């Protein structure tokens, strides 16, 4: 398991986490999001950079990712 980012914001109404990447991420990867209050795994079906759909993001990118559960700022993101 490799840490690849941190949640910087969570939009509860639309269920989207904004993640600042410290490692690469691709559509099809499986990730785990872990905060003090919650922990869950999900596949990456789609993600956006600057409101544009992308299949791959690199270290330093800030992505928007639909998540199935509530998360919080500061939650760590791991690639499984």
C-alpha positions as CSV (number, residue, x, y, z in Angstrom):
1,X,0.0,0.0,0.0
2,X,1.5,3.3,-1.1
3,X,0.4,6.8,0.1
4,X,-0.5,8.8,-3.0
5,X,-2.3,11.9,-1.7
6,X,-4.4,13.8,0.8
7,X,-8.0,15.0,0.7
8,X,-8.0,18.8,0.8
9,X,-11.7,19.3,0.5
10,X,-14.9,17.3,0.5
11,X,-18.2,18.4,-1.2
12,X,-20.9,16.5,0.7
13,X,-23.8,17.5,-1.6
14,X,-22.2,15.9,-4.7
15,X,-20.0,13.3,-2.9
16,X,-16.7,14.5,-4.4
17,X,-13.3,14.6,-2.7
18,X,-10.6,17.0,-3.9
19,X,-7.3,15.2,-3.6
20,X,-3.8,16.7,-3.9
21,X,-1.6,13.9,-5.3
22,X,1.9,13.0,-4.0
23,X,2.0,10.1,-6.4
24,X,0.4,9.0,-9.7
25,X,-3.1,7.7,-10.1
26,X,-4.9,6.0,-13.1
27,X,-8.5,5.1,-13.9
28,X,-8.7,1.4,-13.0
29,X,-6.6,1.7,-9.8
30,X,-8.0,0.7,-6.5
31,X,-7.6,3.1,-3.6
32,X,-8.2,3.4,0.1
33,X,-9.2,6.6,1.8
34,X,-8.5,6.7,5.5
35,X,-9.3,9.5,8.0
36,X,-9.7,9.5,11.8
37,X,-13.5,8.8,11.5
38,X,-13.8,6.6,8.4
39,X,-12.0,4.2,6.1
40,X,-13.1,2.8,2.8
41,X,-11.8,1.3,-0.4
42,X,-13.0,2.0,-4.0
43,X,-12.1,1.6,-7.6
44,X,-11.2,4.7,-9.6
45,X,-13.8,4.9,-12.4
46,X,-13.2,8.5,-13.4
47,X,-11.5,11.6,-12.2
48,X,-11.2,15.2,-13.2
49,X,-8.4,17.8,-13.3
50,X,-9.6,21.4,-13.7
51,X,-13.2,20.1,-14.5
52,X,-11.8,18.0,-17.4
53,X,-12.1,14.2,-17.3
54,X,-8.7,12.5,-17.4
55,X,-7.6,8.9,-17.3
56,X,-4.3,9.5,-15.6
57,X,-3.0,12.1,-13.1
58,X,0.6,12.7,-11.8
59,X,2.3,13.9,-8.6
60,X,1.3,17.5,-7.9
61,X,-2.0,17.3,-9.7
62,X,-5.2,18.2,-7.8
63,X,-8.1,15.9,-8.8
64,X,-11.8,15.6,-8.2
65,X,-13.0,12.1,-7.4
66,X,-16.5,10.8,-6.7
67,X,-16.5,8.9,-3.4
68,X,-19.2,6.6,-2.0
69,X,-18.8,7.7,1.6
70,X,-18.3,10.9,3.5
71,X,-14.6,11.8,4.1
72,X,-12.8,14.7,5.7
73,X,-10.0,17.1,4.9
74,X,-6.7,15.6,5.8
75,X,-7.7,12.1,5.0
76,X,-4.9,10.0,3.5
77,X,-5.3,8.3,0.1
78,X,-3.4,5.1,-0.6
79,X,-3.1,3.0,-3.8
80,X,-3.7,-0.7,-3.1
